[in-house]
Amino acid sequence: MSVDEQLAELETRVAFQEDAIDKLSEVVARQERDIERLTRMVQILNSEIKEAGIDPDDQAPPPHY
């Protein structure tokens, strides 16, 4: 394999790696937005439970127990 062929192979690998990194970065950013949204939803639900005067620890066990 000549030097030019080796260089072309390395450039190809780098291009694929850059594409993979970009895609992974997009996935991580989307997951971060999803986690933030879900965290806000849990906070809202917790405040609604407190406002309703429900004690989450004072729940009857499900009927299958």
Biopython code that builds the backbone (N, CA, C, O; Angstrom):
import numpy as np
from Bio.PDB.StructureBuilder import StructureBuilder

atoms = [
    (1, "MET", "N", (0.860, -1.177, 0.000)),
    (1, "MET", "CA", (0.000, 0.000, 0.000)),
    (1, "MET", "C", (0.901, 1.234, 0.000)),
    (1, "MET", "O", (1.789, 1.371, 0.842)),
    (2, "SER", "N", (0.661, 2.115, -0.945)),
    (2, "SER", "CA", (1.495, 3.305, -1.060)),
    (2, "SER", "C", (1.092, 4.340, -0.018)),
    (2, "SER", "O", (0.058, 4.224, 0.641)),
    (3, "VAL", "N", (1.922, 5.332, 0.106)),
    (3, "VAL", "CA", (1.666, 6.404, 1.070)),
    (3, "VAL", "C", (0.373, 7.131, 0.718)),
    (3, "VAL", "O", (-0.408, 7.484, 1.602)),
    (4, "ASP", "N", (0.149, 7.354, -0.580)),
    (4, "ASP", "CA", (-1.084, 8.032, -1.000)),
    (4, "ASP", "C", (-2.314, 7.203, -0.646)),
    (4, "ASP", "O", (-3.332, 7.749, -0.222)),
    (5, "GLU", "N", (-2.222, 5.895, -0.817)),
    (5, "GLU", "CA", (-3.344, 5.020, -0.470)),
    (5, "GLU", "C", (-3.584, 5.012, 1.036)),
    (5, "GLU", "O", (-4.727, 5.024, 1.491)),
    (6, "GLN", "N", (-2.501, 4.991, 1.801)),
    (6, "GLN", "CA", (-2.627, 5.024, 3.260)),
    (6, "GLN", "C", (-3.265, 6.336, 3.716)),
    (6, "GLN", "O", (-4.126, 6.348, 4.596)),
    (7, "LEU", "N", (-2.836, 7.424, 3.111)),
    (7, "LEU", "CA", (-3.386, 8.733, 3.458)),
    (7, "LEU", "C", (-4.869, 8.799, 3.112)),
    (7, "LEU", "O", (-5.663, 9.322, 3.894)),
    (8, "ALA", "N", (-5.249, 8.276, 1.956)),
    (8, "ALA", "CA", (-6.653, 8.274, 1.554)),
    (8, "ALA", "C", (-7.481, 7.425, 2.518)),
    (8, "ALA", "O", (-8.599, 7.796, 2.876)),
    (9, "GLU", "N", (-6.928, 6.280, 2.935)),
    (9, "GLU", "CA", (-7.618, 5.417, 3.899)),
    (9, "GLU", "C", (-7.821, 6.134, 5.231)),
    (9, "GLU", "O", (-8.901, 6.060, 5.817)),
    (10, "LEU", "N", (-6.805, 6.815, 5.704)),
    (10, "LEU", "CA", (-6.908, 7.558, 6.960)),
    (10, "LEU", "C", (-7.930, 8.695, 6.860)),
    (10, "LEU", "O", (-8.710, 8.925, 7.784)),
    (11, "GLU", "N", (-7.913, 9.397, 5.732)),
    (11, "GLU", "CA", (-8.870, 10.482, 5.538)),
    (11, "GLU", "C", (-10.300, 9.943, 5.520)),
    (11, "GLU", "O", (-11.210, 10.570, 6.061)),
    (12, "THR", "N", (-10.493, 8.790, 4.901)),
    (12, "THR", "CA", (-11.817, 8.163, 4.870)),
    (12, "THR", "C", (-12.264, 7.792, 6.279)),
    (12, "THR", "O", (-13.404, 8.049, 6.668)),
    (13, "ARG", "N", (-11.360, 7.189, 7.034)),
    (13, "ARG", "CA", (-11.694, 6.811, 8.412)),
    (13, "ARG", "C", (-12.068, 8.031, 9.259)),
    (13, "ARG", "O", (-13.030, 7.999, 10.027)),
    (14, "VAL", "N", (-11.300, 9.092, 9.104)),
    (14, "VAL", "CA", (-11.575, 10.315, 9.863)),
    (14, "VAL", "C", (-12.942, 10.880, 9.489)),
    (14, "VAL", "O", (-13.687, 11.336, 10.356)),
    (15, "ALA", "N", (-13.263, 10.850, 8.220)),
    (15, "ALA", "CA", (-14.562, 11.364, 7.777)),
    (15, "ALA", "C", (-15.703, 10.558, 8.393)),
    (15, "ALA", "O", (-16.689, 11.135, 8.852)),
    (16, "PHE", "N", (-15.579, 9.234, 8.408)),
    (16, "PHE", "CA", (-16.616, 8.396, 9.015)),
    (16, "PHE", "C", (-16.699, 8.626, 10.521)),
    (16, "PHE", "O", (-17.793, 8.653, 11.084)),
    (17, "GLN", "N", (-15.562, 8.790, 11.167)),
    (17, "GLN", "CA", (-15.554, 9.041, 12.607)),
    (17, "GLN", "C", (-16.202, 10.387, 12.942)),
    (17, "GLN", "O", (-16.953, 10.495, 13.911)),
    (18, "GLU", "N", (-15.912, 11.402, 12.144)),
    (18, "GLU", "CA", (-16.529, 12.706, 12.366)),
    (18, "GLU", "C", (-18.043, 12.620, 12.213)),
    (18, "GLU", "O", (-18.784, 13.227, 12.986)),
    (19, "ASP", "N", (-18.502, 11.868, 11.215)),
    (19, "ASP", "CA", (-19.940, 11.692, 11.019)),
    (19, "ASP", "C", (-20.557, 10.970, 12.203)),
    (19, "ASP", "O", (-21.632, 11.347, 12.671)),
    (20, "ALA", "N", (-19.887, 9.936, 12.689)),
    (20, "ALA", "CA", (-20.401, 9.190, 13.843)),
    (20, "ALA", "C", (-20.454, 10.072, 15.079)),
    (20, "ALA", "O", (-21.420, 10.012, 15.839)),
    (21, "ILE", "N", (-19.445, 10.877, 15.288)),
    (21, "ILE", "CA", (-19.413, 11.780, 16.439)),
    (21, "ILE", "C", (-20.548, 12.796, 16.350)),
    (21, "ILE", "O", (-21.200, 13.089, 17.353)),
    (22, "ASP", "N", (-20.786, 13.329, 15.165)),
    (22, "ASP", "CA", (-21.880, 14.284, 14.980)),
    (22, "ASP", "C", (-23.233, 13.648, 15.303)),
    (22, "ASP", "O", (-24.072, 14.259, 15.965)),
    (23, "LYS", "N", (-23.435, 12.426, 14.832)),
    (23, "LYS", "CA", (-24.702, 11.738, 15.104)),
    (23, "LYS", "C", (-24.863, 11.450, 16.588)),
    (23, "LYS", "O", (-25.949, 11.628, 17.139)),
    (24, "LEU", "N", (-23.795, 11.007, 17.238)),
    (24, "LEU", "CA", (-23.859, 10.745, 18.674)),
    (24, "LEU", "C", (-24.120, 12.024, 19.460)),
    (24, "LEU", "O", (-24.852, 12.013, 20.450)),
    (25, "SER", "N", (-23.531, 13.103, 19.026)),
    (25, "SER", "CA", (-23.748, 14.388, 19.687)),
    (25, "SER", "C", (-25.216, 14.807, 19.596)),
    (25, "SER", "O", (-25.784, 15.317, 20.562)),
    (26, "GLU", "N", (-25.823, 14.589, 18.429)),
    (26, "GLU", "CA", (-27.247, 14.903, 18.266)),
    (26, "GLU", "C", (-28.105, 14.038, 19.181)),
    (26, "GLU", "O", (-29.076, 14.524, 19.761)),
    (27, "VAL", "N", (-27.759, 12.768, 19.315)),
    (27, "VAL", "CA", (-28.517, 11.865, 20.181)),
    (27, "VAL", "C", (-28.407, 12.316, 21.636)),
    (27, "VAL", "O", (-29.402, 12.343, 22.360)),
    (28, "VAL", "N", (-27.210, 12.666, 22.055)),
    (28, "VAL", "CA", (-26.997, 13.104, 23.431)),
    (28, "VAL", "C", (-27.771, 14.397, 23.696)),
    (28, "VAL", "O", (-28.379, 14.543, 24.756)),
    (29, "ALA", "N", (-27.757, 15.318, 22.762)),
    (29, "ALA", "CA", (-28.488, 16.572, 22.936)),
    (29, "ALA", "C", (-29.988, 16.317, 23.036)),
    (29, "ALA", "O", (-30.662, 16.933, 23.861)),
    (30, "ARG", "N", (-30.525, 15.413, 22.204)),
    (30, "ARG", "CA", (-31.943, 15.076, 22.258)),
    (30, "ARG", "C", (-32.288, 14.417, 23.587)),
    (30, "ARG", "O", (-33.320, 14.725, 24.183)),
    (31, "GLN", "N", (-31.440, 13.520, 24.050)),
    (31, "GLN", "CA", (-31.692, 12.850, 25.325)),
    (31, "GLN", "C", (-31.652, 13.845, 26.478)),
    (31, "GLN", "O", (-32.433, 13.729, 27.423)),
    (32, "GLU", "N", (-30.766, 14.804, 26.412)),
    (32, "GLU", "CA", (-30.692, 15.830, 27.457)),
    (32, "GLU", "C", (-31.988, 16.644, 27.497)),
    (32, "GLU", "O", (-32.502, 16.944, 28.575)),
    (33, "ARG", "N", (-32.511, 16.998, 26.328)),
    (33, "ARG", "CA", (-33.780, 17.740, 26.282)),
    (33, "ARG", "C", (-34.917, 16.878, 26.845)),
    (33, "ARG", "O", (-35.767, 17.374, 27.585)),
    (34, "ASP", "N", (-34.929, 15.594, 26.495)),
    (34, "ASP", "CA", (-35.965, 14.688, 27.004)),
    (34, "ASP", "C", (-35.888, 14.562, 28.517)),
    (34, "ASP", "O", (-36.914, 14.588, 29.196)),
    (35, "ILE", "N", (-34.685, 14.427, 29.046)),
    (35, "ILE", "CA", (-34.515, 14.307, 30.499)),
    (35, "ILE", "C", (-34.979, 15.574, 31.197)),
    (35, "ILE", "O", (-35.644, 15.499, 32.230)),
    (36, "GLU", "N", (-34.643, 16.724, 30.658)),
    (36, "GLU", "CA", (-35.080, 17.988, 31.255)),
    (36, "GLU", "C", (-36.608, 18.091, 31.249)),
    (36, "GLU", "O", (-37.211, 18.529, 32.229)),
    (37, "ARG", "N", (-37.225, 17.685, 30.140)),
    (37, "ARG", "CA", (-38.685, 17.722, 30.039)),
    (37, "ARG", "C", (-39.317, 16.762, 31.045)),
    (37, "ARG", "O", (-40.282, 17.121, 31.720)),
    (38, "LEU", "N", (-38.792, 15.570, 31.149)),
    (38, "LEU", "CA", (-39.332, 14.585, 32.086)),
    (38, "LEU", "C", (-39.129, 15.029, 33.537)),
    (38, "LEU", "O", (-39.991, 14.790, 34.383)),
    (39, "THR", "N", (-38.011, 15.663, 33.826)),
    (39, "THR", "CA", (-37.761, 16.168, 35.176)),
    (39, "THR", "C", (-38.786, 17.234, 35.539)),
    (39, "THR", "O", (-39.298, 17.251, 36.658)),
    (40, "ARG", "N", (-39.086, 18.128, 34.593)),
    (40, "ARG", "CA", (-40.115, 19.156, 34.855)),
    (40, "ARG", "C", (-41.474, 18.512, 35.081)),
    (40, "ARG", "O", (-42.237, 18.949, 35.942)),
    (41, "MET", "N", (-41.780, 17.465, 34.303)),
    (41, "MET", "CA", (-43.066, 16.789, 34.470)),
    (41, "MET", "C", (-43.167, 16.134, 35.843)),
    (41, "MET", "O", (-44.221, 16.190, 36.476)),
    (42, "VAL", "N", (-42.095, 15.521, 36.308)),
    (42, "VAL", "CA", (-42.098, 14.889, 37.630)),
    (42, "VAL", "C", (-42.273, 15.953, 38.711)),
    (42, "VAL", "O", (-43.001, 15.732, 39.678)),
    (43, "GLN", "N", (-41.623, 17.091, 38.563)),
    (43, "GLN", "CA", (-41.774, 18.170, 39.541)),
    (43, "GLN", "C", (-43.214, 18.664, 39.590)),
    (43, "GLN", "O", (-43.758, 18.910, 40.666)),
    (44, "ILE", "N", (-43.824, 18.807, 38.423)),
    (44, "ILE", "CA", (-45.220, 19.255, 38.368)),
    (44, "ILE", "C", (-46.131, 18.227, 39.022)),
    (44, "ILE", "O", (-47.011, 18.584, 39.805)),
    (45, "LEU", "N", (-45.927, 16.959, 38.707)),
    (45, "LEU", "CA", (-46.762, 15.910, 39.298)),
    (45, "LEU", "C", (-46.581, 15.850, 40.811)),
    (45, "LEU", "O", (-47.555, 15.670, 41.543)),
    (46, "ASN", "N", (-45.348, 15.997, 41.286)),
    (46, "ASN", "CA", (-45.113, 16.002, 42.730)),
    (46, "ASN", "C", (-45.823, 17.165, 43.406)),
    (46, "ASN", "O", (-46.396, 17.001, 44.483)),
    (47, "SER", "N", (-45.789, 18.332, 42.787)),
    (47, "SER", "CA", (-46.472, 19.478, 43.392)),
    (47, "SER", "C", (-47.986, 19.284, 43.368)),
    (47, "SER", "O", (-48.671, 19.684, 44.309)),
    (48, "GLU", "N", (-48.516, 18.679, 42.309)),
    (48, "GLU", "CA", (-49.952, 18.414, 42.254)),
    (48, "GLU", "C", (-50.367, 17.387, 43.312)),
    (48, "GLU", "O", (-51.443, 17.499, 43.901)),
    (49, "ILE", "N", (-49.524, 16.400, 43.548)),
    (49, "ILE", "CA", (-49.814, 15.406, 44.579)),
    (49, "ILE", "C", (-49.828, 16.073, 45.950)),
    (49, "ILE", "O", (-50.709, 15.799, 46.766)),
    (50, "LYS", "N", (-48.864, 16.940, 46.206)),
    (50, "LYS", "CA", (-48.809, 17.642, 47.500)),
    (50, "LYS", "C", (-50.020, 18.552, 47.665)),
    (50, "LYS", "O", (-50.608, 18.612, 48.745)),
    (51, "GLU", "N", (-50.399, 19.262, 46.599)),
    (51, "GLU", "CA", (-51.558, 20.162, 46.667)),
    (51, "GLU", "C", (-52.845, 19.388, 46.922)),
    (51, "GLU", "O", (-53.759, 19.899, 47.570)),
    (52, "ALA", "N", (-52.921, 18.159, 46.415)),
    (52, "ALA", "CA", (-54.117, 17.351, 46.607)),
    (52, "ALA", "C", (-54.148, 16.728, 47.998)),
    (52, "ALA", "O", (-55.145, 16.118, 48.383)),
    (53, "GLY", "N", (-53.070, 16.876, 48.745)),
    (53, "GLY", "CA", (-53.023, 16.343, 50.096)),
    (53, "GLY", "C", (-52.847, 14.837, 50.140)),
    (53, "GLY", "O", (-53.222, 14.190, 51.117)),
    (54, "ILE", "N", (-52.283, 14.287, 49.095)),
    (54, "ILE", "CA", (-52.076, 12.840, 49.038)),
    (54, "ILE", "C", (-50.673, 12.536, 49.538)),
    (54, "ILE", "O", (-49.695, 13.150, 49.112)),
    (55, "ASP", "N", (-50.597, 11.568, 50.457)),
    (55, "ASP", "CA", (-49.295, 11.116, 50.939)),
    (55, "ASP", "C", (-48.892, 9.907, 50.109)),
    (55, "ASP", "O", (-49.500, 8.845, 50.245)),
    (56, "PRO", "N", (-47.877, 10.039, 49.247)),
    (56, "PRO", "CA", (-47.517, 8.930, 48.363)),
    (56, "PRO", "C", (-47.072, 7.677, 49.123)),
    (56, "PRO", "O", (-47.135, 6.574, 48.581)),
    (57, "ASP", "N", (-46.626, 7.836, 50.364)),
    (57, "ASP", "CA", (-46.196, 6.684, 51.160)),
    (57, "ASP", "C", (-47.367, 5.991, 51.850)),
    (57, "ASP", "O", (-47.207, 4.906, 52.408)),
    (58, "ASP", "N", (-48.550, 6.622, 51.813)),
    (58, "ASP", "CA", (-49.706, 6.086, 52.510)),
    (58, "ASP", "C", (-50.678, 5.479, 51.514)),
    (58, "ASP", "O", (-51.883, 5.715, 51.603)),
    (59, "GLN", "N", (-50.185, 4.722, 50.591)),
    (59, "GLN", "CA", (-51.024, 4.113, 49.562)),
    (59, "GLN", "C", (-51.354, 2.678, 49.953)),
    (59, "GLN", "O", (-50.514, 1.981, 50.521)),
    (60, "ALA", "N", (-52.550, 2.241, 49.658)),
    (60, "ALA", "CA", (-52.945, 0.854, 49.888)),
    (60, "ALA", "C", (-52.208, -0.037, 48.890)),
    (60, "ALA", "O", (-51.975, 0.380, 47.756)),
    (61, "PRO", "N", (-51.844, -1.232, 49.284)),
    (61, "PRO", "CA", (-51.165, -2.094, 48.316)),
    (61, "PRO", "C", (-52.093, -2.511, 47.185)),
    (61, "PRO", "O", (-53.310, -2.561, 47.366)),
    (62, "PRO", "N", (-51.543, -2.803, 46.052)),
    (62, "PRO", "CA", (-52.374, -3.219, 44.911)),
    (62, "PRO", "C", (-53.161, -4.487, 45.259)),
    (62, "PRO", "O", (-52.762, -5.229, 46.156)),
    (63, "PRO", "N", (-54.259, -4.740, 44.572)),
    (63, "PRO", "CA", (-55.112, -5.870, 44.923)),
    (63, "PRO", "C", (-54.456, -7.237, 44.806)),
    (63, "PRO", "O", (-54.923, -8.192, 45.428)),
    (64, "HIS", "N", (-53.416, -7.353, 44.047)),
    (64, "HIS", "CA", (-52.807, -8.673, 43.883)),
    (64, "HIS", "C", (-51.908, -9.071, 45.049)),
    (64, "HIS", "O", (-51.344, -10.165, 45.040)),
    (65, "TYR", "N", (-51.761, -8.200, 46.059)),
    (65, "TYR", "CA", (-50.955, -8.558, 47.230)),
    (65, "TYR", "C", (-51.750, -9.313, 48.229)),
    (65, "TYR", "O", (-51.225, -9.693, 49.276)),
]
sb = StructureBuilder()
sb.init_structure("model")
sb.init_model(0)
sb.init_chain("A")
sb.init_seg("    ")
for serial, (resi, resn, name, xyz) in enumerate(atoms, 1):
    if name == "N":
        sb.init_residue(resn, " ", resi, " ")
    sb.init_atom(name, np.array(xyz, "f"), 0.0, 1.0, " ", f" {name:<3s}", serial, name[0])
structure = sb.get_structure()
